[in-house]
């Protein structure tokens, strides 16, 4: 595919001198080609659902690039099956690199991330509608969560020790007992915020941008908070609360979401018989409080 992509790039950008290129194909939706560490070329992995997600993301970016302070991809070339934008500088914002920084730097990063999410979540709904942005694909209703719990008991429990099975049962307890536990007021959410979607400059101690908003759409803001919890932990989330107090209203739903992530991937791995699905979230944060505890 690299040769095909390079040929396509040269055809569309005949004046672009390609000195270096880096190919990234480990994403689930897109292949990426980075040229000269200056320009990103993105190719959907297929022309059906991947292409649809890309078109959806373009509408999200069209709305958010005029609303948020955080740098986001600004596509200046879009053609059938390919999009390109000037590369946003920075490297993935790994948890261990952030937490080794001083409290001052951590607060700066927490403030940047909190403001970005706040600006996204407070996007007027009429503007979301005008841009034809629908529901996020990550949305789950209570029936889906109860089905997950049932499937985990049937398919995953046989591979778990008793204390792990007891933890799963306790974790799903609130949603089993309370049909309103996961109720929320829809907002424009990101939906997927792993560390490799957040870019920063370690020398400057500041974020430089956010990439890949393919799962953005209307949904529960607790999903975004769950991503922060799972990737950076509750101690970092507390720093964000100083700049985005509403987080505390959603933290229990976020804790529930975060606690199900490994179960979802484990279940997928058992069904697909592919080891990658078992290991995809190794290294996540572990300082996540119990549902109902004070943040």
C-alpha positions in Angstrom: 0.0 0.0 0.0 2.9 2.4 0.7 3.8 2.5 -3.0 0.2 3.1 -4.0 -0.2 5.9 -1.5 3.1 7.6 -2.6 2.0 7.4 -6.2 -1.3 9.0 -5.3 0.4 11.7 -3.3 2.8 12.5 -6.2 -0.1 12.6 -8.6 -2.1 15.0 -6.5 0.9 17.1 -5.3 3.3 17.1 -8.3 5.3 20.0 -6.9 5.8 18.3 -3.5 9.4 17.1 -3.0 9.3 13.9 -0.9 12.5 13.7 1.1 11.2 11.5 3.9 8.0 9.5 4.5 6.6 7.6 7.4 3.9 5.0 7.0 1.5 4.2 9.9 -1.0 1.4 9.3 -1.8 0.2 12.9 -5.0 2.3 13.1 -8.4 0.6 12.9 -9.9 3.1 10.4 -7.2 4.9 8.5 -3.7 4.5 7.0 -1.5 7.5 7.5 1.5 8.7 5.4 3.6 11.6 6.9 5.7 13.4 4.3 8.8 15.3 5.3 7.4 15.6 8.9 5.4 18.5 7.5 2.2 17.1 5.9 -0.2 14.3 6.9 -2.0 12.2 4.3 -4.9 10.1 5.5 -6.4 7.2 3.6 -9.6 5.4 4.8 -8.9 1.7 5.0 -12.1 1.0 3.0 -14.6 3.0 1.0 -17.6 2.1 3.1 -17.7 2.7 6.8 -14.2 4.1 7.1 -15.0 6.6 4.4 -18.3 7.5 6.1 -16.4 8.1 9.4 -13.9 10.4 7.6 -16.7 12.5 6.0 -18.3 12.7 9.5 -15.1 13.9 11.0 -14.7 16.6 8.4 -18.0 18.0 9.5 -17.0 17.9 13.1 -13.7 19.7 12.3 -15.5 22.3 10.3 -17.5 23.2 13.3 -14.8 22.9 16.0 -11.9 24.6 14.3 -13.8 27.9 14.7 -14.9 27.2 18.3 -12.0 25.7 20.3 -8.6 27.0 21.3 -6.8 23.7 20.8 -5.2 23.1 17.4 -7.0 20.5 15.4 -6.4 19.1 11.9 -7.2 21.6 9.2 -7.7 19.7 6.0 -6.7 21.8 3.0 -6.9 19.0 0.4 -9.7 16.5 0.2 -10.1 14.1 -2.7 -11.9 10.7 -3.2 -10.4 8.4 -0.6 -7.7 10.8 0.6 -7.3 13.9 2.8 -4.3 16.0 3.7 -3.5 18.7 6.3 -0.3 20.5 7.6 1.1 18.3 10.3 0.5 19.5 13.9 3.8 19.4 15.8 4.1 17.3 18.9 4.4 13.7 20.1 1.9 11.4 21.8 1.1 12.5 25.4 1.9 9.4 27.3 0.8 9.2 31.0 4.2 8.4 32.4 5.8 11.4 30.7 3.1 13.8 31.9 3.1 12.5 35.5 6.9 12.9 35.9 6.5 16.7 35.2 6.2 19.3 38.0 2.9 20.1 39.5 2.9 23.4 37.6 3.4 21.7 34.2 0.7 19.1 35.0 -1.7 21.9 35.9 -1.0 23.7 32.6 -1.7 20.5 30.6 -4.8 19.7 32.7 -6.1 23.3 32.1 -5.5 23.0 28.3 -7.3 19.6 28.1 -10.1 20.7 30.4 -10.8 23.9 28.4 -10.8 21.9 25.1 -13.4 19.5 26.4 -15.4 22.3 28.0 -15.5 24.2 24.7 -16.5 21.0 22.8 -19.2 20.0 25.3 -20.8 23.4 25.3 -21.1 23.7 21.6 -24.7 24.9 20.9 -26.9 22.1 19.7 -28.3 24.1 16.9 -24.8 24.5 15.4 -24.2 20.7 15.8 -27.5 20.1 13.9 -26.6 22.7 11.2 -23.4 20.8 10.5 -25.3 17.5 10.2 -23.4 15.9 13.1 -25.4 13.0 14.5 -24.9 10.7 17.5 -21.4 9.4 18.4 -20.9 5.8 17.5 -19.7 5.0 21.0 -23.1 5.6 22.6 -24.5 2.7 24.6 -27.9 2.5 26.3 -28.7 0.5 29.5 -29.8 -2.6 27.5 -26.4 -2.7 25.8 -24.6 -2.6 29.2 -26.8 -5.3 30.6 -26.1 -7.4 27.6 -22.4 -6.9 28.0 -22.6 -8.0 31.6 -24.5 -11.1 30.6 -22.0 -11.9 27.8 -19.0 -11.4 30.2 -20.5 -13.8 32.7 -21.1 -16.4 30.0 -17.9 -16.0 28.0 -15.3 -14.4 30.2 -16.0 -15.6 33.7 -14.7 -19.1 32.9 -11.3 -17.6 32.3 -11.3 -15.4 35.5 -10.5 -16.1 39.1 -13.2 -15.7 41.8 -12.0 -12.3 43.0 -12.1 -11.0 39.5 -15.6 -12.3 38.8 -16.7 -10.6 42.1 -15.2 -7.3 41.0 -17.1 -7.5 37.7 -20.4 -8.2 39.5 -19.8 -5.3 41.9 -18.9 -3.0 39.1 -22.1 -3.6 37.2 -24.1 -3.4 40.4 -25.2 0.3 40.0 -26.5 -0.2 36.5 -28.3 -3.4 37.4 -29.9 -1.8 40.4 -30.7 1.7 39.0 -32.2 2.0 35.5 -31.4 5.7 35.5 -27.8 5.4 36.5 -26.4 6.1 33.0 -28.9 8.8 32.0 -27.3 12.0 30.6 -28.0 15.2 28.7 -26.4 14.9 25.2 -23.5 17.1 24.3 -21.0 17.1 21.5 -18.3 14.7 22.7 -15.0 13.4 21.3 -15.7 9.8 22.1 -12.2 8.4 21.9 -9.2 10.1 23.6 -6.2 7.7 23.8 -2.8 9.2 24.6 -1.8 9.0 20.9 -4.6 11.4 19.9 -3.2 14.0 22.2 -0.1 15.8 21.2 2.3 17.8 23.3 5.7 19.4 23.4 7.6 17.9 26.4 10.2 20.6 26.3 7.7 23.4 26.5 5.4 21.4 28.9 2.3 22.1 26.9 -0.2 20.5 24.6 0.1 21.2 20.9 -3.0 19.7 19.4 -5.7 16.9 19.3 -6.0 14.6 16.3 -8.5 12.0 15.1 -12.1 13.0 16.0 -13.7 10.2 14.0 -15.9 9.1 16.9 -17.1 12.6 17.8 -20.8 13.3 17.9 -23.7 13.8 20.3 -23.4 11.6 23.4 -22.6 11.4 27.1 -19.7 13.7 28.2 -18.8 11.1 30.8 -17.3 9.0 27.9 -14.6 11.7 27.4 -14.0 11.8 31.1 -13.7 8.0 31.1 -11.0 8.2 28.5 -9.0 10.6 30.7 -9.5 8.4 33.7 -8.3 5.3 32.0 -5.3 6.9 30.3 -4.2 9.4 33.0 -5.9 8.4 36.2 -8.0 10.1 38.8 -5.2 12.2 40.3 -4.8 13.9 36.9 -8.5 14.3 36.5 -8.7 16.2 39.8 -6.3 18.7 38.3 -8.7 19.1 35.4 -11.7 19.6 37.7 -10.2 23.0 38.9 -10.8 24.3 35.3 -13.9 22.2 34.4 -16.0 21.7 37.6 -18.8 19.9 35.8 -16.6 16.9 35.5 -17.6 15.9 39.1 -21.2 15.5 38.0 -20.2 12.8 35.5 -17.4 11.0 37.2 -19.4 8.0 38.4 -20.6 7.2 34.9 -17.0 7.8 33.7 -15.7 5.3 36.3 -18.2 2.8 35.1 -17.2 3.3 31.5 -13.5 3.1 32.3 -14.0 -0.1 34.2 -15.7 -1.8 31.2 -13.0 -1.1 28.6 -10.7 -4.0 29.3 -13.8 -6.3 29.6 -15.0 -5.2 26.1 -11.6 -5.8 24.5 -11.2 -9.1 26.3 -14.5 -10.3 25.1 -13.7 -9.2 21.6 -10.3 -11.0 21.8 -12.0 -14.3 22.9 -14.5 -14.1 20.1 -12.1 -13.1 17.4 -9.2 -15.3 18.7 -6.8 -12.5 18.0 -4.2 -11.8 20.7 -4.0 -8.1 19.9 -7.5 -7.5 21.3 -6.5 -8.9 24.6 -3.5 -6.6 25.0 -4.7 -3.4 23.4 -5.2 -1.5 26.7 -2.3 -2.8 28.7 -0.7 0.1 30.5 -3.8 2.1 31.4 -4.0 4.1 34.7 -5.0 2.2 37.8 -5.8 5.1 40.2 -9.6 5.1 39.5 -11.9 5.6 42.4 -14.9 3.5 43.4 -18.3 4.5 42.0 -19.8 6.8 44.6 -16.6 8.0 46.1 -15.6 11.7 46.3 -13.4 12.9 43.4 
